[in-house]
Amino acid sequence: MRSTLLPALLLTTTTLVAAEEDAALVRARAILKSAPVVDGHNDVPWAIRESEAHPRDVDAYDLRQRTKGDTDIPRLRQGGVGGQFWSVYIPAEDDAGYARTQLEQLELARRMVAKYPDDFALALTADDVEREWKRGRIASLLGMEGGHAIENSLGALRAFYDLGARYMTLTHTMTLDWADAAGDPPKHGGLTRFGEEVVREMNRLGMLVDLSHVTPETMDDALRVSEAPIIFSHSSARALCDVPRNVPDDILARVKTNGGVVMVTFVAAFISSDLAKVAAPAMAEYKRRTANITDAAERRKVFREVLSKLGPLPKATIAQVADHVEHVRKVAGVDHVGLGGDYDGNDNWPVGLEDVSSYPNLFAELVRRGWSDEDLKKLASGNILRAMRQAEAVAKRLQASRPPSLATLQELDGAK
């Protein structure tokens, strides 16, 4: 009797689990159809610039078909993405003229968006985002990754805003004359007076202040100064993975008061503590070996050499990403969590989140954990759109009460 019933029971259990998974995915896709993902960070413009076959060639890097990277239009559609902040990243280590390179990347990203008018549309406001996804297009926003691009000039900051940049990460990997970065020795204890003025001017413009990549002290200062919600465009919870790129709990609690949004990243080394322990010394070696190398191809070569020494790496999981999402919800609140995958900016993803088609897998995991449809819609896009609208309202108020700032680094910080 036991030998007859056991296989049947096992088959029934397996079928029920599969049915539950299918139901969760079906529900996840339905949620994303009504409230598409607005993701905080995707580096495909830099992937186009650095394409080995056709560098800088938007036409050759055809997003209408499967690319070698993590992103293309069919997979964006499959993933339920209705809005994307395209990162117009420029490396802080390669000072070939930061402002010039930033202009080139803004122009490249805008050409990329314009190339696919049936699928992409440039978006400058929260209303633009909602209008375009209702039209069936993916709203395309631009985000600068690193304040080195403004070369200590508020005039340059305003010019980049006029070209479409709607957030700026205050630093990337390098500490600036006015802000400390998480990946570099600090010099200022956070923001200098000029750094605070950068935040104020971003508030006046309506440009979101992005605190991914900065030190906790810089986070603290920006939260103190900013009159508008801040964001972390691609960061996770430091309590679960103790790396400098993640957000400490005391900052998460202040994000709630500020009205900001922490957009959880999928980068495996910022999700899995086991992987972070392996990756940290490797990254230290990479930084040491590339300290005096500015050529991007040579830096990539060194990176591959460092990775080749590591052997098999621990795998991160969707469950771990969901843990980070739930931790941000627990500390900051459900109105202050979003998603910033960082696709095409990394090579190691959690299993099941390998590219931009994967968002429904994460939402299905959260469905199984009991998340309501309302809260999942906030995670997908509701929270970041609300923060954008608040920042737009602050900008309207500030523009009515004060002119563009003419302050300089030299005046405020006494720099030469």
C-alpha positions in Angstrom: 0.0 0.0 0.0 2.8 2.5 1.0 4.7 1.8 -2.2 1.6 2.5 -4.3 0.5 5.7 -2.5 3.9 7.4 -2.0 4.7 8.2 -5.6 1.1 9.5 -6.1 1.4 11.7 -3.0 4.8 13.0 -4.2 3.3 13.7 -7.6 0.3 15.5 -6.1 2.6 17.6 -3.8 4.8 18.6 -6.7 1.8 19.5 -8.8 0.4 21.7 -6.0 3.8 23.5 -5.6 4.0 24.1 -9.4 0.4 25.4 -9.4 1.2 27.7 -6.5 4.2 29.1 -8.3 2.2 29.5 -11.5 -0.5 31.4 -9.6 2.0 33.7 -8.0 3.6 34.5 -11.3 0.3 35.1 -13.0 -0.6 37.5 -10.2 2.8 39.2 -10.4 2.4 39.7 -14.2 -1.1 41.1 -13.7 0.1 43.6 -11.1 3.0 44.7 -13.4 0.5 45.2 -16.3 -1.4 47.7 -14.3 1.5 49.2 -12.4 4.7 48.6 -14.5 8.2 48.7 -12.9 10.0 52.0 -12.9 13.6 50.9 -12.4 16.2 53.2 -10.9 19.4 52.3 -12.7 20.4 50.6 -16.0 23.8 51.0 -17.5 23.1 50.1 -21.1 24.2 53.5 -22.5 27.7 52.7 -21.2 27.5 49.2 -22.6 26.9 50.8 -26.0 29.8 53.2 -25.6 32.1 50.4 -24.6 30.9 47.8 -27.1 34.0 46.0 -28.4 32.5 45.5 -31.9 31.0 48.9 -32.5 31.8 51.4 -29.7 29.4 54.4 -29.4 27.3 53.0 -32.3 23.7 53.2 -31.2 22.5 51.7 -34.5 24.8 48.7 -34.3 23.7 47.9 -30.7 20.2 46.8 -31.7 17.9 46.7 -28.7 15.1 45.3 -30.9 16.8 41.9 -30.7 18.5 39.8 -28.0 21.7 41.6 -27.0 24.8 40.1 -25.4 24.0 42.1 -22.3 21.2 42.1 -19.8 18.9 44.5 -21.6 16.8 44.7 -24.8 13.3 45.7 -25.7 11.8 42.2 -25.9 13.1 41.4 -22.4 12.1 44.8 -21.0 8.5 44.0 -22.2 8.7 40.6 -20.7 9.8 42.0 -17.4 6.9 44.4 -17.1 9.1 47.5 -17.3 7.2 50.7 -18.0 9.8 53.2 -16.9 13.6 53.1 -16.8 16.2 55.5 -15.5 19.0 55.0 -18.0 22.3 55.7 -16.2 24.5 58.2 -18.1 27.4 56.9 -16.1 30.9 58.2 -16.7 34.0 56.8 -14.8 35.5 58.9 -12.1 38.9 57.4 -12.7 39.2 58.6 -16.3 39.5 62.3 -16.3 39.5 62.9 -20.0 37.3 65.9 -19.4 34.4 64.8 -17.2 31.9 67.4 -18.5 32.7 66.5 -22.1 32.3 62.8 -21.5 29.0 63.5 -19.6 27.7 65.5 -22.6 28.6 62.6 -24.9 26.7 60.1 -22.8 23.6 62.3 -22.5 23.7 62.7 -26.2 24.2 58.9 -26.8 21.3 58.0 -24.4 19.0 60.5 -26.1 19.9 59.0 -29.5 19.2 55.5 -28.1 15.8 56.6 -26.9 15.0 58.4 -30.2 16.0 55.3 -32.3 13.0 53.3 -31.0 10.0 55.7 -31.1 7.5 52.8 -30.9 9.0 51.5 -27.7 10.8 54.4 -25.9 9.9 58.0 -25.1 12.0 60.5 -23.2 10.3 61.4 -19.9 11.1 64.4 -17.8 8.3 64.3 -15.2 6.2 61.8 -13.3 3.3 62.7 -15.5 5.4 61.9 -18.5 6.1 58.5 -17.2 2.5 57.6 -16.7 1.4 59.1 -20.0 4.0 57.1 -21.9 3.3 53.7 -20.4 -0.4 54.3 -21.1 0.6 54.8 -24.7 2.5 51.5 -24.6 6.0 53.0 -24.5 8.7 52.6 -22.0 9.3 56.0 -20.3 13.0 56.7 -20.5 14.5 59.0 -17.8 18.2 59.9 -17.5 20.2 59.7 -14.4 23.8 60.9 -13.9 26.1 58.7 -11.8 28.6 60.9 -10.1 29.0 64.6 -9.3 32.5 64.6 -10.7 30.7 65.3 -14.0 29.8 68.9 -13.0 33.5 69.8 -12.4 32.5 71.9 -9.3 30.2 74.1 -11.4 26.5 74.8 -10.6 26.1 76.2 -14.0 27.2 72.8 -15.5 24.7 71.1 -13.1 21.9 73.3 -14.5 23.0 72.6 -18.1 22.8 68.9 -17.5 19.3 69.2 -16.1 18.3 71.1 -19.2 19.6 68.2 -21.3 17.3 65.8 -19.4 19.2 64.5 -16.3 16.6 63.9 -13.6 18.9 62.6 -10.9 22.5 62.8 -10.0 24.4 60.4 -7.8 26.4 62.8 -5.6 29.6 60.6 -6.0 30.6 57.5 -7.8 33.7 55.7 -6.6 35.9 58.8 -6.0 35.7 61.3 -3.2 35.2 64.8 -4.7 36.2 68.2 -3.6 32.8 68.6 -1.9 31.5 65.1 -1.1 32.9 61.8 0.4 32.4 58.6 -1.6 31.9 55.1 0.0 34.6 53.6 -2.2 37.4 56.1 -1.4 39.0 57.5 1.7 36.9 60.3 3.1 38.2 63.9 3.3 35.3 66.0 4.5 33.2 64.1 7.0 30.3 64.2 4.5 29.4 67.3 2.4 31.3 70.5 2.4 29.5 73.9 2.3 29.6 73.7 -1.5 28.3 70.2 -1.4 25.3 71.4 0.6 24.8 74.1 -2.1 24.8 71.4 -4.8 22.0 69.7 -2.9 20.0 72.9 -2.6 20.4 73.7 -6.3 19.3 70.2 -7.2 16.2 70.8 -5.1 15.6 74.1 -6.9 15.9 72.4 -10.3 13.8 69.4 -9.4 16.7 67.0 -9.9 16.5 64.0 -7.5 19.5 63.7 -5.1 20.8 60.2 -5.4 22.8 58.8 -2.4 24.0 55.5 -3.8 27.8 55.3 -3.6 28.3 57.9 -0.8 29.4 57.5 2.8 26.9 57.5 5.7 28.1 60.9 6.7 27.3 62.3 3.2 23.9 60.6 3.4 23.4 62.3 6.7 24.3 65.7 5.5 22.2 65.4 2.3 19.1 64.3 4.3 19.6 67.3 6.7 19.9 69.8 3.8 17.4 68.5 1.2 13.9 69.9 1.1 12.8 67.3 -1.4 12.8 63.5 -1.2 16.1 61.8 -1.9 16.6 58.5 -3.5 19.1 55.6 -3.5 18.9 54.6 -7.2 20.6 51.2 -6.7 21.5 50.2 -3.1 20.4 47.6 -0.6 20.3 47.1 3.2 23.6 47.1 5.1 22.1 45.2 8.0 21.8 42.2 5.7 25.0 42.6 3.7 27.6 44.8 5.3 29.2 46.5 2.4 29.8 50.3 2.1 27.5 50.6 -0.9 24.4 49.6 1.2 22.2 51.7 3.5 22.6 51.6 7.3 19.4 51.3 9.4 19.7 54.7 10.9 19.7 56.2 7.4 16.8 54.0 6.4 14.8 55.4 9.3 15.5 59.0 8.2 14.5 58.2 4.6 11.0 57.7 5.9 11.0 61.1 7.5 12.4 62.7 4.3 9.9 61.0 2.0 12.6 59.3 -0.1 12.9 55.9 -1.8 15.6 53.2 -1.4 15.7 51.3 -4.7 17.0 47.9 -3.9 19.7 46.7 -6.3 20.1 43.1 -7.6 24.0 43.1 -7.7 24.8 39.8 -6.1 27.8 41.2 -4.1 25.5 43.7 -2.4 22.9 41.1 -1.6 24.8 38.0 -0.4 27.1 38.3 2.6 28.9 35.1 1.6 29.7 36.6 -1.8 30.6 40.0 -0.4 33.2 38.4 1.8 34.9 36.9 -1.3 34.3 40.0 -3.5 35.7 42.6 -1.0 39.4 41.5 -1.2 39.1 41.0 -5.0 37.8 44.6 -5.4 40.6 45.9 -3.2 43.1 44.2 -5.5 41.4 45.5 -8.5 41.5 49.1 -7.2 45.2 48.7 -6.2 46.2 47.4 -9.7 44.2 50.0 -11.6 45.0 53.0 -9.5 47.1 54.5 -12.3 45.3 53.0 -15.3 42.8 55.2 -17.1 42.2 53.1 -20.3 38.8 51.4 -20.0 39.9 48.3 -22.0 43.0 47.8 -19.8 40.9 48.2 -16.6 38.5 45.5 -17.9 41.4 43.2 -18.6 42.6 43.6 -15.0 39.1 43.0 -13.7 38.8 39.7 -15.6 42.2 38.6 -14.3 41.1 39.3 -10.7 37.9 37.5 -11.2 39.6 34.5 -12.8 41.5 33.9 -9.5 38.4 33.5 -7.4 37.0 30.3 -8.8 33.4 29.3 -8.2 31.5 32.1 -6.4 28.7 31.7 -3.9 25.3 32.2 -5.6 22.8 34.9 -4.4 19.1 34.1 -4.6 15.8 35.8 -5.3 14.9 35.1 -1.7 17.8 37.2 -0.5 16.8 40.1 -2.7 13.3 39.8 -1.3 14.8 39.9 2.2 16.4 43.2 1.4 13.2 44.6 0.0 11.4 43.5 3.2 14.1 44.9 5.4 13.8 48.3 3.8 10.0 48.1 4.2 10.4 47.2 7.9 12.7 50.0 8.8 11.7 52.8 6.3 8.2 51.8 5.5 6.4 50.4 2.5 6.1 53.8 1.0 9.9 54.1 0.7 11.1 51.1 -1.2 11.6 50.6 -4.9 13.8 48.7 -7.3 17.1 49.6 -9.1 18.5 46.5 -10.7 21.8 47.9 -12.1 21.5 45.7 -15.2 24.4 46.0 -17.6 26.5 47.4 -14.8 27.5 44.1 -13.3 28.2 40.4 -14.2 26.9 38.5 -11.2 23.2 38.3 -10.6 21.0 36.3 -8.2 19.7 33.1 -9.7 16.4 33.9 -11.4 17.2 37.6 -11.7 19.7 37.4 -14.5 18.3 40.2 -16.8 15.5 42.7 -17.2 12.9 40.1 -18.0 13.2 38.8 -14.4 11.2 41.3 -12.4 8.0 39.1 -12.3 10.1 36.4 -10.5 10.8 38.8 -7.6 7.2 40.0 -7.5 6.0 36.3 -7.4 8.4 35.7 -4.4 6.8 38.6 -2.6 3.3 37.4 -3.5 4.2 34.2 -1.8 5.3 36.1 1.3 1.9 37.7 1.5 2.4 41.2 0.0 -0.8 42.9 -1.0 -1.4 44.1 -4.6 -1.4 47.7 -3.3 2.0 47.4 -1.7 3.5 45.6 -4.7 2.3 48.5 -6.9 4.1 50.9 -4.6 7.2 48.9 -4.9 7.0 48.7 -8.7 6.5 52.4 -9.4 4.1 54.1 -7.0 6.8 55.2 -4.6 9.3 56.6 -7.0 6.6 58.5 -8.9 5.3 60.0 -5.7 8.9 61.1 -4.8 9.3 62.6 -8.2 6.1 64.5 -7.9 7.1 65.8 -4.4 10.5 66.9 -5.8 8.7 68.7 -8.7 6.5 70.5 -6.3 9.5 71.6 -4.1 11.2 72.9 -7.3 8.2 74.9 -8.3 8.1 76.5 -4.8 11.9 77.2 -4.7 12.0 78.7 -8.2 9.4 81.2 -7.2 11.4 82.3 -4.2 15.1 82.2 -5.2 17.2 82.6 -8.3 19.9 80.1 -9.6 22.8 79.9 -7.2 26.0 81.6 -8.3 28.0 80.1 -5.5 31.4 78.6 -6.2 33.6 76.0 -4.5 36.2 78.7 -3.9 33.8 81.1 -2.2 32.1 78.5 0.1 35.0 76.2 0.9 38.0 78.4 0.4 39.5 76.1 -2.2 42.1 77.4 -4.6 
